[in-house]
Amino acid sequence: MCTSIVEVITADGMARSGTAKNENEWFNLTHAVVAYDHARHALLDDAITLDFVNSALPPGARAAAELTLESAKALHAALGKAIAEAEIEEAERAETIEHARQAAVRAAQRAAA
């Protein structure tokens, strides 16, 4: 029985498909599709499927995965941790840049005085 559980988001990034002629053949992403339905390839009844696609390219230009529900939960947790740590890193980077900008402004003001 089909579940009709499908989420589609716009995506900005790169992916490599199994049809790539060499390991450097990557394509730009436009969308990511997350679904829960019958597995097509994995030996599972149902699976969380992840498809990374570029809608302007042929259907073979996709990177896909079929995961058990437990594996998808572990991936979700890992993504959450990595995202939280990346946000801290980005905030620290922005703060460092702002401090450097302010120091440059002060130095320019002192030089002009």
Distance bins in CASP14 RR format, pairs under 12 A and 6 or more apart:
PFRMAT RR
TARGET T0000
AUTHOR 0000-0000-0000
RMODE 2
METHOD distances of the structure
MODEL  1
1 36 0 0 0 0 0 1 0 0 0 0 0
1 37 0 0 0 0 1 0 0 0 0 0 0
1 38 0 0 0 0 1 0 0 0 0 0 0
1 45 0 0 0 0 0 1 0 0 0 0 0
1 46 0 0 0 0 1 0 0 0 0 0 0
2 35 0 0 0 0 1 0 0 0 0 0 0
2 36 0 0 0 0 1 0 0 0 0 0 0
2 37 1 0 1 0 0 0 0 0 0 0 0
2 38 1 0 0 1 0 0 0 0 0 0 0
2 46 0 0 0 0 1 0 0 0 0 0 0
3 35 1 0 0 1 0 0 0 0 0 0 0
3 36 1 0 1 0 0 0 0 0 0 0 0
3 37 1 0 1 0 0 0 0 0 0 0 0
3 38 0 0 0 0 1 0 0 0 0 0 0
3 39 0 0 0 0 0 1 0 0 0 0 0
3 45 0 0 0 0 0 1 0 0 0 0 0
3 46 1 0 0 1 0 0 0 0 0 0 0
3 47 0 0 0 0 0 1 0 0 0 0 0
3 48 0 0 0 0 0 1 0 0 0 0 0
3 49 0 0 0 0 0 1 0 0 0 0 0
3 69 0 0 0 0 0 1 0 0 0 0 0
4 35 0 0 0 0 1 0 0 0 0 0 0
4 36 0 0 0 0 1 0 0 0 0 0 0
4 37 0 0 0 0 1 0 0 0 0 0 0
4 38 0 0 0 0 0 1 0 0 0 0 0
5 33 0 0 0 0 0 1 0 0 0 0 0
5 34 0 0 0 0 1 0 0 0 0 0 0
5 35 1 0 1 0 0 0 0 0 0 0 0
5 36 1 0 1 0 0 0 0 0 0 0 0
5 37 1 0 0 1 0 0 0 0 0 0 0
5 38 0 0 0 0 0 1 0 0 0 0 0
5 46 0 0 0 0 1 0 0 0 0 0 0
5 47 0 0 0 0 0 1 0 0 0 0 0
5 48 0 0 0 0 1 0 0 0 0 0 0
5 49 0 0 0 0 1 0 0 0 0 0 0
5 69 0 0 0 0 0 1 0 0 0 0 0
5 72 0 0 0 0 0 1 0 0 0 0 0
6 31 0 0 0 0 0 1 0 0 0 0 0
6 32 0 0 0 0 0 1 0 0 0 0 0
6 33 1 0 0 1 0 0 0 0 0 0 0
6 34 1 0 0 1 0 0 0 0 0 0 0
6 35 1 0 1 0 0 0 0 0 0 0 0
6 36 0 0 0 0 1 0 0 0 0 0 0
6 37 1 0 0 1 0 0 0 0 0 0 0
6 48 0 0 0 0 0 1 0 0 0 0 0
6 49 0 0 0 0 1 0 0 0 0 0 0
6 50 0 0 0 0 0 1 0 0 0 0 0
6 51 0 0 0 0 0 1 0 0 0 0 0
7 31 0 0 0 0 0 1 0 0 0 0 0
7 32 0 0 0 0 1 0 0 0 0 0 0
7 33 1 0 0 1 0 0 0 0 0 0 0
7 34 1 0 1 0 0 0 0 0 0 0 0
7 35 1 0 0 1 0 0 0 0 0 0 0
7 36 0 0 0 0 1 0 0 0 0 0 0
7 37 0 0 0 0 0 1 0 0 0 0 0
7 48 0 0 0 0 0 1 0 0 0 0 0
7 49 0 0 0 0 0 1 0 0 0 0 0
7 50 0 0 0 0 0 1 0 0 0 0 0
7 51 0 0 0 0 0 1 0 0 0 0 0
8 30 0 0 0 0 0 1 0 0 0 0 0
8 31 1 0 1 0 0 0 0 0 0 0 0
8 32 1 0 0 1 0 0 0 0 0 0 0
8 33 1 0 1 0 0 0 0 0 0 0 0
8 34 1 0 0 1 0 0 0 0 0 0 0
8 35 0 0 0 0 1 0 0 0 0 0 0
8 50 0 0 0 0 0 1 0 0 0 0 0
8 51 0 0 0 0 1 0 0 0 0 0 0
8 52 0 0 0 0 0 1 0 0 0 0 0
8 53 0 0 0 0 1 0 0 0 0 0 0
8 55 0 0 0 0 0 1 0 0 0 0 0
9 29 0 0 0 0 0 1 0 0 0 0 0
9 30 0 0 0 0 0 1 0 0 0 0 0
9 31 1 0 0 1 0 0 0 0 0 0 0
9 32 1 0 1 0 0 0 0 0 0 0 0
9 33 0 0 0 0 1 0 0 0 0 0 0
9 34 1 0 0 1 0 0 0 0 0 0 0
9 50 0 0 0 0 0 1 0 0 0 0 0
9 51 0 0 0 0 0 1 0 0 0 0 0
9 52 0 0 0 0 0 1 0 0 0 0 0
9 53 0 0 0 0 0 1 0 0 0 0 0
10 28 0 0 0 0 0 1 0 0 0 0 0
10 29 0 0 0 0 1 0 0 0 0 0 0
10 30 1 0 0 1 0 0 0 0 0 0 0
10 31 1 0 0 1 0 0 0 0 0 0 0
10 32 0 0 0 0 1 0 0 0 0 0 0
10 33 0 0 0 0 0 1 0 0 0 0 0
10 52 0 0 0 0 0 1 0 0 0 0 0
10 53 0 0 0 0 0 1 0 0 0 0 0
10 54 0 0 0 0 0 1 0 0 0 0 0
10 55 0 0 0 0 1 0 0 0 0 0 0
11 27 0 0 0 0 0 1 0 0 0 0 0
11 28 0 0 0 0 1 0 0 0 0 0 0
11 29 1 0 1 0 0 0 0 0 0 0 0
11 30 1 0 0 1 0 0 0 0 0 0 0
11 31 1 0 1 0 0 0 0 0 0 0 0
11 32 1 0 1 0 0 0 0 0 0 0 0
11 33 0 0 0 0 1 0 0 0 0 0 0
11 34 0 0 0 0 0 1 0 0 0 0 0
11 50 0 0 0 0 0 1 0 0 0 0 0
11 51 0 0 0 0 0 1 0 0 0 0 0
11 52 1 0 0 1 0 0 0 0 0 0 0
11 53 0 0 0 0 1 0 0 0 0 0 0
11 54 0 0 0 0 1 0 0 0 0 0 0
11 55 0 0 0 0 0 1 0 0 0 0 0
11 62 0 0 0 0 0 1 0 0 0 0 0
11 63 0 0 0 0 0 1 0 0 0 0 0
12 28 0 0 0 0 1 0 0 0 0 0 0
12 29 1 0 0 1 0 0 0 0 0 0 0
12 30 0 0 0 0 1 0 0 0 0 0 0
12 31 0 0 0 0 0 1 0 0 0 0 0
12 32 0 0 0 0 1 0 0 0 0 0 0
12 52 0 0 0 0 0 1 0 0 0 0 0
12 54 0 0 0 0 0 1 0 0 0 0 0
13 26 0 0 0 0 1 0 0 0 0 0 0
13 27 0 0 0 0 1 0 0 0 0 0 0
13 28 1 0 0 1 0 0 0 0 0 0 0
13 29 1 0 1 0 0 0 0 0 0 0 0
13 30 0 0 0 0 1 0 0 0 0 0 0
13 31 0 0 0 0 0 1 0 0 0 0 0
13 32 0 0 0 0 1 0 0 0 0 0 0
13 52 0 0 0 0 1 0 0 0 0 0 0
13 53 0 0 0 0 0 1 0 0 0 0 0
13 54 0 0 0 0 1 0 0 0 0 0 0
13 63 0 0 0 0 0 1 0 0 0 0 0
14 20 0 0 0 0 0 1 0 0 0 0 0
14 24 0 0 0 0 0 1 0 0 0 0 0
14 25 0 0 0 0 0 1 0 0 0 0 0
14 26 1 0 1 0 0 0 0 0 0 0 0
14 27 1 0 0 1 0 0 0 0 0 0 0
14 28 1 0 0 1 0 0 0 0 0 0 0
14 29 1 0 0 1 0 0 0 0 0 0 0
14 30 0 0 0 0 0 1 0 0 0 0 0
14 52 0 0 0 0 1 0 0 0 0 0 0
14 54 0 0 0 0 1 0 0 0 0 0 0
14 61 0 0 0 0 0 1 0 0 0 0 0
14 63 0 0 0 0 1 0 0 0 0 0 0
15 25 0 0 0 0 0 1 0 0 0 0 0
15 26 1 0 0 1 0 0 0 0 0 0 0
15 27 1 0 0 1 0 0 0 0 0 0 0
15 28 0 0 0 0 1 0 0 0 0 0 0
15 29 1 0 1 0 0 0 0 0 0 0 0
15 30 0 0 0 0 0 1 0 0 0 0 0
15 31 0 0 0 0 0 1 0 0 0 0 0
15 32 0 0 0 0 1 0 0 0 0 0 0
15 50 0 0 0 0 0 1 0 0 0 0 0
15 51 0 0 0 0 1 0 0 0 0 0 0
15 52 1 0 1 0 0 0 0 0 0 0 0
15 53 0 0 0 0 1 0 0 0 0 0 0
15 54 1 0 0 1 0 0 0 0 0 0 0
15 57 0 0 0 0 0 1 0 0 0 0 0
15 60 0 0 0 0 0 1 0 0 0 0 0
15 61 0 0 0 0 1 0 0 0 0 0 0
15 62 1 0 0 1 0 0 0 0 0 0 0
15 63 1 1 0 0 0 0 0 0 0 0 0
15 64 0 0 0 0 1 0 0 0 0 0 0
15 65 0 0 0 0 0 1 0 0 0 0 0
16 22 0 0 0 0 1 0 0 0 0 0 0
16 23 1 0 0 1 0 0 0 0 0 0 0
16 24 0 0 0 0 1 0 0 0 0 0 0
16 25 1 0 0 1 0 0 0 0 0 0 0
16 26 1 0 1 0 0 0 0 0 0 0 0
16 27 1 0 0 1 0 0 0 0 0 0 0
16 28 0 0 0 0 0 1 0 0 0 0 0
16 29 0 0 0 0 0 1 0 0 0 0 0
16 52 0 0 0 0 1 0 0 0 0 0 0
16 54 0 0 0 0 0 1 0 0 0 0 0
16 60 0 0 0 0 0 1 0 0 0 0 0
16 61 0 0 0 0 1 0 0 0 0 0 0
16 62 0 0 0 0 0 1 0 0 0 0 0
16 63 1 0 0 1 0 0 0 0 0 0 0
16 64 0 0 0 0 0 1 0 0 0 0 0
17 23 0 0 0 0 0 1 0 0 0 0 0
17 25 0 0 0 0 1 0 0 0 0 0 0
17 26 0 0 0 0 1 0 0 0 0 0 0
17 27 1 0 0 1 0 0 0 0 0 0 0
17 29 0 0 0 0 0 1 0 0 0 0 0
17 51 0 0 0 0 0 1 0 0 0 0 0
17 52 0 0 0 0 1 0 0 0 0 0 0
17 53 0 0 0 0 1 0 0 0 0 0 0
17 54 0 0 0 0 1 0 0 0 0 0 0
17 57 0 0 0 0 1 0 0 0 0 0 0
17 58 0 0 0 0 1 0 0 0 0 0 0
17 59 0 0 0 0 1 0 0 0 0 0 0
17 60 1 0 1 0 0 0 0 0 0 0 0
17 61 1 0 1 0 0 0 0 0 0 0 0
17 62 1 0 1 0 0 0 0 0 0 0 0
17 63 1 0 1 0 0 0 0 0 0 0 0
17 64 0 0 0 0 1 0 0 0 0 0 0
17 65 0 0 0 0 0 1 0 0 0 0 0
18 25 0 0 0 0 1 0 0 0 0 0 0
18 26 0 0 0 0 0 1 0 0 0 0 0
18 27 0 0 0 0 0 1 0 0 0 0 0
18 52 0 0 0 0 0 1 0 0 0 0 0
18 60 0 0 0 0 1 0 0 0 0 0 0
18 61 0 0 0 0 1 0 0 0 0 0 0
18 62 0 0 0 0 1 0 0 0 0 0 0
18 63 1 0 0 1 0 0 0 0 0 0 0
18 64 0 0 0 0 1 0 0 0 0 0 0
18 65 0 0 0 0 0 1 0 0 0 0 0
19 25 0 0 0 0 1 0 0 0 0 0 0
19 27 0 0 0 0 0 1 0 0 0 0 0
19 57 0 0 0 0 0 1 0 0 0 0 0
19 58 0 0 0 0 1 0 0 0 0 0 0
19 59 0 0 0 0 1 0 0 0 0 0 0
19 60 1 0 1 0 0 0 0 0 0 0 0
19 61 1 0 0 1 0 0 0 0 0 0 0
19 62 0 0 0 0 1 0 0 0 0 0 0
19 63 0 0 0 0 0 1 0 0 0 0 0
19 64 0 0 0 0 0 1 0 0 0 0 0
20 26 1 0 0 1 0 0 0 0 0 0 0
20 27 0 0 0 0 1 0 0 0 0 0 0
20 57 0 0 0 0 0 1 0 0 0 0 0
20 60 0 0 0 0 0 1 0 0 0 0 0
20 61 0 0 0 0 1 0 0 0 0 0 0
20 62 0 0 0 0 0 1 0 0 0 0 0
20 63 0 0 0 0 1 0 0 0 0 0 0
25 57 0 0 0 0 0 1 0 0 0 0 0
25 61 0 0 0 0 1 0 0 0 0 0 0
25 63 0 0 0 0 0 1 0 0 0 0 0
26 52 0 0 0 0 0 1 0 0 0 0 0
26 54 0 0 0 0 0 1 0 0 0 0 0
26 57 0 0 0 0 0 1 0 0 0 0 0
26 61 0 0 0 0 0 1 0 0 0 0 0
26 63 0 0 0 0 1 0 0 0 0 0 0
27 52 0 0 0 0 1 0 0 0 0 0 0
27 53 0 0 0 0 1 0 0 0 0 0 0
27 54 1 0 1 0 0 0 0 0 0 0 0
27 55 0 0 0 0 0 1 0 0 0 0 0
27 56 0 0 0 0 1 0 0 0 0 0 0
27 57 1 0 0 1 0 0 0 0 0 0 0
27 58 0 0 0 0 0 1 0 0 0 0 0
27 60 0 0 0 0 1 0 0 0 0 0 0
27 61 1 0 1 0 0 0 0 0 0 0 0
27 62 0 0 0 0 1 0 0 0 0 0 0
27 63 0 0 0 0 1 0 0 0 0 0 0
28 52 0 0 0 0 0 1 0 0 0 0 0
28 53 0 0 0 0 0 1 0 0 0 0 0
28 54 1 0 1 0 0 0 0 0 0 0 0
28 55 0 0 0 0 0 1 0 0 0 0 0
28 56 0 0 0 0 1 0 0 0 0 0 0
28 57 0 0 0 0 1 0 0 0 0 0 0
28 61 0 0 0 0 1 0 0 0 0 0 0
28 63 0 0 0 0 0 1 0 0 0 0 0
29 50 0 0 0 0 0 1 0 0 0 0 0
29 51 0 0 0 0 0 1 0 0 0 0 0
29 52 1 0 1 0 0 0 0 0 0 0 0
29 53 1 0 0 1 0 0 0 0 0 0 0
29 54 1 0 1 0 0 0 0 0 0 0 0
29 55 0 0 0 0 1 0 0 0 0 0 0
29 56 0 0 0 0 0 1 0 0 0 0 0
29 57 0 0 0 0 0 1 0 0 0 0 0
29 61 0 0 0 0 1 0 0 0 0 0 0
29 62 0 0 0 0 1 0 0 0 0 0 0
29 63 0 0 0 0 1 0 0 0 0 0 0
30 51 0 0 0 0 0 1 0 0 0 0 0
30 52 0 0 0 0 1 0 0 0 0 0 0
30 53 1 0 0 1 0 0 0 0 0 0 0
30 54 1 0 1 0 0 0 0 0 0 0 0
30 55 1 0 1 0 0 0 0 0 0 0 0
30 56 1 0 0 1 0 0 0 0 0 0 0
30 57 0 0 0 0 1 0 0 0 0 0 0
30 61 0 0 0 0 0 1 0 0 0 0 0
30 62 0 0 0 0 0 1 0 0 0 0 0
31 50 0 0 0 0 0 1 0 0 0 0 0
31 51 0 0 0 0 1 0 0 0 0 0 0
31 52 1 0 0 1 0 0 0 0 0 0 0
31 53 1 0 1 0 0 0 0 0 0 0 0
31 54 1 0 0 1 0 0 0 0 0 0 0
31 55 1 0 1 0 0 0 0 0 0 0 0
31 56 0 0 0 0 0 1 0 0 0 0 0
31 57 0 0 0 0 0 1 0 0 0 0 0
31 61 0 0 0 0 0 1 0 0 0 0 0
31 62 0 0 0 0 1 0 0 0 0 0 0
31 63 0 0 0 0 0 1 0 0 0 0 0
32 49 0 0 0 0 0 1 0 0 0 0 0
32 50 1 0 0 1 0 0 0 0 0 0 0
32 51 1 0 0 1 0 0 0 0 0 0 0
32 52 1 0 1 0 0 0 0 0 0 0 0
32 53 1 0 0 1 0 0 0 0 0 0 0
32 54 0 0 0 0 0 1 0 0 0 0 0
32 55 0 0 0 0 0 1 0 0 0 0 0
32 62 0 0 0 0 0 1 0 0 0 0 0
32 63 0 0 0 0 1 0 0 0 0 0 0
32 64 0 0 0 0 0 1 0 0 0 0 0
32 65 0 0 0 0 0 1 0 0 0 0 0
33 48 0 0 0 0 0 1 0 0 0 0 0
33 49 1 0 0 1 0 0 0 0 0 0 0
33 50 1 0 0 1 0 0 0 0 0 0 0
33 51 1 0 1 0 0 0 0 0 0 0 0
33 52 0 0 0 0 1 0 0 0 0 0 0
33 53 1 0 0 1 0 0 0 0 0 0 0
33 55 0 0 0 0 0 1 0 0 0 0 0
33 62 0 0 0 0 1 0 0 0 0 0 0
33 63 0 0 0 0 0 1 0 0 0 0 0
33 64 0 0 0 0 1 0 0 0 0 0 0
33 65 0 0 0 0 0 1 0 0 0 0 0
34 47 0 0 0 0 0 1 0 0 0 0 0
34 48 1 0 0 1 0 0 0 0 0 0 0
34 49 1 0 0 1 0 0 0 0 0 0 0
34 50 1 0 1 0 0 0 0 0 0 0 0
34 51 0 0 0 0 1 0 0 0 0 0 0
34 52 0 0 0 0 0 1 0 0 0 0 0
34 53 0 0 0 0 0 1 0 0 0 0 0
34 64 0 0 0 0 0 1 0 0 0 0 0
34 65 0 0 0 0 0 1 0 0 0 0 0
34 66 0 0 0 0 0 1 0 0 0 0 0
34 67 0 0 0 0 0 1 0 0 0 0 0
34 72 0 0 0 0 1 0 0 0 0 0 0
34 75 0 0 0 0 0 1 0 0 0 0 0
34 76 0 0 0 0 0 1 0 0 0 0 0
34 79 0 0 0 0 0 1 0 0 0 0 0
35 46 0 0 0 0 1 0 0 0 0 0 0
35 47 0 0 0 0 1 0 0 0 0 0 0
35 48 1 0 0 1 0 0 0 0 0 0 0
35 49 1 0 1 0 0 0 0 0 0 0 0
35 50 0 0 0 0 1 0 0 0 0 0 0
35 51 1 0 0 1 0 0 0 0 0 0 0
35 64 0 0 0 0 0 1 0 0 0 0 0
35 65 0 0 0 0 0 1 0 0 0 0 0
35 66 0 0 0 0 1 0 0 0 0 0 0
35 67 0 0 0 0 0 1 0 0 0 0 0
35 72 0 0 0 0 0 1 0 0 0 0 0
36 44 0 0 0 0 0 1 0 0 0 0 0
36 45 0 0 0 0 0 1 0 0 0 0 0
36 46 1 0 0 1 0 0 0 0 0 0 0
36 47 1 0 0 1 0 0 0 0 0 0 0
36 48 1 0 1 0 0 0 0 0 0 0 0
36 49 1 0 0 1 0 0 0 0 0 0 0
36 50 0 0 0 0 0 1 0 0 0 0 0
36 66 0 0 0 0 0 1 0 0 0 0 0
36 67 0 0 0 0 1 0 0 0 0 0 0
36 68 0 0 0 0 0 1 0 0 0 0 0
36 69 1 0 0 1 0 0 0 0 0 0 0
36 72 0 0 0 0 1 0 0 0 0 0 0
37 44 0 0 0 0 0 1 0 0 0 0 0
37 45 0 0 0 0 0 1 0 0 0 0 0
37 46 1 0 0 1 0 0 0 0 0 0 0
37 47 1 0 0 1 0 0 0 0 0 0 0
37 48 0 0 0 0 1 0 0 0 0 0 0
37 49 1 0 0 1 0 0 0 0 0 0 0
37 51 0 0 0 0 0 1 0 0 0 0 0
37 66 0 0 0 0 1 0 0 0 0 0 0
38 44 0 0 0 0 1 0 0 0 0 0 0
38 45 1 0 0 1 0 0 0 0 0 0 0
38 46 1 0 0 1 0 0 0 0 0 0 0
38 47 1 0 0 1 0 0 0 0 0 0 0
38 48 0 0 0 0 0 1 0 0 0 0 0
38 49 0 0 0 0 1 0 0 0 0 0 0
38 66 0 0 0 0 1 0 0 0 0 0 0
39 45 1 0 0 1 0 0 0 0 0 0 0
39 46 1 0 0 1 0 0 0 0 0 0 0
39 47 1 1 0 0 0 0 0 0 0 0 0
39 48 0 0 0 0 1 0 0 0 0 0 0
39 49 1 0 0 1 0 0 0 0 0 0 0
39 64 0 0 0 0 0 1 0 0 0 0 0
39 65 0 0 0 0 0 1 0 0 0 0 0
39 66 1 0 1 0 0 0 0 0 0 0 0
39 67 0 0 0 0 1 0 0 0 0 0 0
39 68 0 0 0 0 1 0 0 0 0 0 0
39 69 0 0 0 0 0 1 0 0 0 0 0
40 46 0 0 0 0 0 1 0 0 0 0 0
40 47 0 0 0 0 1 0 0 0 0 0 0
40 49 1 0 0 1 0 0 0 0 0 0 0
40 51 0 0 0 0 0 1 0 0 0 0 0
40 64 0 0 0 0 1 0 0 0 0 0 0
40 65 0 0 0 0 0 1 0 0 0 0 0
40 66 1 0 0 1 0 0 0 0 0 0 0
41 47 0 0 0 0 1 0 0 0 0 0 0
41 49 0 0 0 0 1 0 0 0 0 0 0
41 64 0 0 0 0 1 0 0 0 0 0 0
41 65 0 0 0 0 1 0 0 0 0 0 0
41 66 1 0 1 0 0 0 0 0 0 0 0
41 67 0 0 0 0 0 1 0 0 0 0 0
42 48 0 0 0 0 0 1 0 0 0 0 0
42 49 0 0 0 0 1 0 0 0 0 0 0
42 50 0 0 0 0 0 1 0 0 0 0 0
42 64 0 0 0 0 0 1 0 0 0 0 0
42 65 0 0 0 0 1 0 0 0 0 0 0
42 66 1 0 1 0 0 0 0 0 0 0 0
42 67 1 0 0 1 0 0 0 0 0 0 0
42 68 1 0 0 1 0 0 0 0 0 0 0
42 69 0 0 0 0 0 1 0 0 0 0 0
42 71 0 0 0 0 1 0 0 0 0 0 0
42 72 0 0 0 0 0 1 0 0 0 0 0
43 66 0 0 0 0 1 0 0 0 0 0 0
43 68 0 0 0 0 0 1 0 0 0 0 0
44 65 0 0 0 0 0 1 0 0 0 0 0
44 66 1 0 0 1 0 0 0 0 0 0 0
44 67 0 0 0 0 1 0 0 0 0 0 0
44 68 1 0 0 1 0 0 0 0 0 0 0
44 69 0 0 0 0 1 0 0 0 0 0 0
44 70 0 0 0 0 0 1 0 0 0 0 0
44 71 0 0 0 0 1 0 0 0 0 0 0
44 72 0 0 0 0 0 1 0 0 0 0 0
45 66 0 0 0 0 0 1 0 0 0 0 0
45 68 0 0 0 0 0 1 0 0 0 0 0
45 69 0 0 0 0 0 1 0 0 0 0 0
46 66 0 0 0 0 1 0 0 0 0 0 0
46 67 0 0 0 0 0 1 0 0 0 0 0
46 68 0 0 0 0 1 0 0 0 0 0 0
46 69 1 0 0 1 0 0 0 0 0 0 0
46 72 0 0 0 0 0 1 0 0 0 0 0
47 64 0 0 0 0 0 1 0 0 0 0 0
47 65 0 0 0 0 1 0 0 0 0 0 0
47 66 1 0 1 0 0 0 0 0 0 0 0
47 67 1 0 1 0 0 0 0 0 0 0 0
47 68 1 0 0 1 0 0 0 0 0 0 0
47 69 1 0 0 1 0 0 0 0 0 0 0
47 70 0 0 0 0 0 1 0 0 0 0 0
47 71 0 0 0 0 1 0 0 0 0 0 0
47 72 0 0 0 0 1 0 0 0 0 0 0
48 64 0 0 0 0 0 1 0 0 0 0 0
48 65 0 0 0 0 1 0 0 0 0 0 0
48 66 1 0 0 1 0 0 0 0 0 0 0
48 67 1 0 1 0 0 0 0 0 0 0 0
48 68 1 0 0 1 0 0 0 0 0 0 0
48 69 1 0 0 1 0 0 0 0 0 0 0
48 70 0 0 0 0 1 0 0 0 0 0 0
48 71 1 0 0 1 0 0 0 0 0 0 0
48 72 1 1 0 0 0 0 0 0 0 0 0
48 73 0 0 0 0 1 0 0 0 0 0 0
48 74 0 0 0 0 0 1 0 0 0 0 0
48 75 0 0 0 0 1 0 0 0 0 0 0
48 76 0 0 0 0 1 0 0 0 0 0 0
49 62 0 0 0 0 0 1 0 0 0 0 0
49 63 0 0 0 0 0 1 0 0 0 0 0
49 64 1 0 0 1 0 0 0 0 0 0 0
49 65 1 0 0 1 0 0 0 0 0 0 0
49 66 1 0 1 0 0 0 0 0 0 0 0
49 67 1 0 0 1 0 0 0 0 0 0 0
49 68 0 0 0 0 0 1 0 0 0 0 0
49 69 0 0 0 0 0 1 0 0 0 0 0
49 71 0 0 0 0 0 1 0 0 0 0 0
49 72 0 0 0 0 1 0 0 0 0 0 0
50 62 0 0 0 0 0 1 0 0 0 0 0
50 63 0 0 0 0 1 0 0 0 0 0 0
50 64 1 0 0 1 0 0 0 0 0 0 0
50 65 1 0 1 0 0 0 0 0 0 0 0
50 66 0 0 0 0 1 0 0 0 0 0 0
50 67 1 0 0 1 0 0 0 0 0 0 0
50 71 0 0 0 0 0 1 0 0 0 0 0
50 72 0 0 0 0 1 0 0 0 0 0 0
50 75 0 0 0 0 1 0 0 0 0 0 0
50 76 0 0 0 0 0 1 0 0 0 0 0
50 79 0 0 0 0 0 1 0 0 0 0 0
51 59 0 0 0 0 0 1 0 0 0 0 0
51 60 0 0 0 0 0 1 0 0 0 0 0
51 61 0 0 0 0 0 1 0 0 0 0 0
51 62 1 0 1 0 0 0 0 0 0 0 0
51 63 1 0 0 1 0 0 0 0 0 0 0
51 64 1 0 1 0 0 0 0 0 0 0 0
51 65 0 0 0 0 1 0 0 0 0 0 0
51 66 0 0 0 0 1 0 0 0 0 0 0
51 67 0 0 0 0 0 1 0 0 0 0 0
52 60 0 0 0 0 0 1 0 0 0 0 0
52 61 0 0 0 0 1 0 0 0 0 0 0
52 62 1 0 0 1 0 0 0 0 0 0 0
52 63 1 0 1 0 0 0 0 0 0 0 0
52 64 1 0 0 1 0 0 0 0 0 0 0
52 65 0 0 0 0 1 0 0 0 0 0 0
53 59 0 0 0 0 1 0 0 0 0 0 0
53 60 0 0 0 0 1 0 0 0 0 0 0
53 61 1 0 0 1 0 0 0 0 0 0 0
53 62 1 0 1 0 0 0 0 0 0 0 0
53 63 0 0 0 0 1 0 0 0 0 0 0
53 64 0 0 0 0 1 0 0 0 0 0 0
54 60 0 0 0 0 1 0 0 0 0 0 0
54 61 1 0 1 0 0 0 0 0 0 0 0
54 62 1 0 0 1 0 0 0 0 0 0 0
54 63 0 0 0 0 0 1 0 0 0 0 0
55 61 0 0 0 0 1 0 0 0 0 0 0
55 62 0 0 0 0 0 1 0 0 0 0 0
57 63 0 0 0 0 0 1 0 0 0 0 0
65 71 0 0 0 0 1 0 0 0 0 0 0
65 72 0 0 0 0 1 0 0 0 0 0 0
65 75 0 0 0 0 1 0 0 0 0 0 0
66 72 0 0 0 0 1 0 0 0 0 0 0
67 73 0 0 0 0 1 0 0 0 0 0 0
67 74 0 0 0 0 1 0 0 0 0 0 0
67 75 1 0 0 1 0 0 0 0 0 0 0
67 76 0 0 0 0 0 1 0 0 0 0 0
68 74 0 0 0 0 1 0 0 0 0 0 0
68 75 0 0 0 0 0 1 0 0 0 0 0
69 75 0 0 0 0 0 1 0 0 0 0 0
69 76 0 0 0 0 0 1 0 0 0 0 0
70 76 0 0 0 0 0 1 0 0 0 0 0
70 77 0 0 0 0 0 1 0 0 0 0 0
71 77 0 0 0 0 0 1 0 0 0 0 0
71 78 0 0 0 0 0 1 0 0 0 0 0
72 78 0 0 0 0 0 1 0 0 0 0 0
72 79 0 0 0 0 0 1 0 0 0 0 0
73 79 0 0 0 0 0 1 0 0 0 0 0
73 80 0 0 0 0 0 1 0 0 0 0 0
74 80 0 0 0 0 0 1 0 0 0 0 0
74 81 0 0 0 0 0 1 0 0 0 0 0
75 81 0 0 0 0 0 1 0 0 0 0 0
75 82 0 0 0 0 0 1 0 0 0 0 0
76 82 0 0 0 0 0 1 0 0 0 0 0
76 83 0 0 0 0 0 1 0 0 0 0 0
77 83 0 0 0 0 0 1 0 0 0 0 0
77 84 0 0 0 0 0 1 0 0 0 0 0
78 84 0 0 0 0 0 1 0 0 0 0 0
78 85 0 0 0 0 0 1 0 0 0 0 0
79 85 0 0 0 0 0 1 0 0 0 0 0
79 86 0 0 0 0 0 1 0 0 0 0 0
80 86 0 0 0 0 1 0 0 0 0 0 0
80 87 0 0 0 0 1 0 0 0 0 0 0
81 87 0 0 0 0 0 1 0 0 0 0 0
81 88 0 0 0 0 0 1 0 0 0 0 0
82 88 0 0 0 0 0 1 0 0 0 0 0
82 89 0 0 0 0 0 1 0 0 0 0 0
83 89 0 0 0 0 0 1 0 0 0 0 0
83 90 0 0 0 0 0 1 0 0 0 0 0
84 90 0 0 0 0 0 1 0 0 0 0 0
84 91 0 0 0 0 0 1 0 0 0 0 0
85 91 0 0 0 0 0 1 0 0 0 0 0
85 92 0 0 0 0 0 1 0 0 0 0 0
86 92 0 0 0 0 0 1 0 0 0 0 0
86 93 0 0 0 0 0 1 0 0 0 0 0
87 93 0 0 0 0 0 1 0 0 0 0 0
87 94 0 0 0 0 0 1 0 0 0 0 0
88 94 0 0 0 0 0 1 0 0 0 0 0
88 95 0 0 0 0 0 1 0 0 0 0 0
89 95 0 0 0 0 0 1 0 0 0 0 0
89 96 0 0 0 0 0 1 0 0 0 0 0
90 96 0 0 0 0 0 1 0 0 0 0 0
90 97 0 0 0 0 0 1 0 0 0 0 0
91 97 0 0 0 0 0 1 0 0 0 0 0
91 98 0 0 0 0 0 1 0 0 0 0 0
92 98 0 0 0 0 0 1 0 0 0 0 0
92 99 0 0 0 0 0 1 0 0 0 0 0
93 99 0 0 0 0 0 1 0 0 0 0 0
93 100 0 0 0 0 0 1 0 0 0 0 0
94 100 0 0 0 0 0 1 0 0 0 0 0
94 101 0 0 0 0 0 1 0 0 0 0 0
95 101 0 0 0 0 0 1 0 0 0 0 0
95 102 0 0 0 0 0 1 0 0 0 0 0
96 102 0 0 0 0 0 1 0 0 0 0 0
96 103 0 0 0 0 0 1 0 0 0 0 0
97 103 0 0 0 0 0 1 0 0 0 0 0
97 104 0 0 0 0 0 1 0 0 0 0 0
98 104 0 0 0 0 0 1 0 0 0 0 0
98 105 0 0 0 0 0 1 0 0 0 0 0
99 105 0 0 0 0 0 1 0 0 0 0 0
99 106 0 0 0 0 0 1 0 0 0 0 0
100 106 0 0 0 0 0 1 0 0 0 0 0
100 107 0 0 0 0 0 1 0 0 0 0 0
101 107 0 0 0 0 0 1 0 0 0 0 0
101 108 0 0 0 0 0 1 0 0 0 0 0
102 108 0 0 0 0 0 1 0 0 0 0 0
102 109 0 0 0 0 0 1 0 0 0 0 0
103 109 0 0 0 0 0 1 0 0 0 0 0
103 110 0 0 0 0 0 1 0 0 0 0 0
104 110 0 0 0 0 0 1 0 0 0 0 0
104 111 0 0 0 0 0 1 0 0 0 0 0
105 111 0 0 0 0 0 1 0 0 0 0 0
105 112 0 0 0 0 0 1 0 0 0 0 0
106 112 0 0 0 0 0 1 0 0 0 0 0
106 113 0 0 0 0 0 1 0 0 0 0 0
107 113 0 0 0 0 0 1 0 0 0 0 0
END
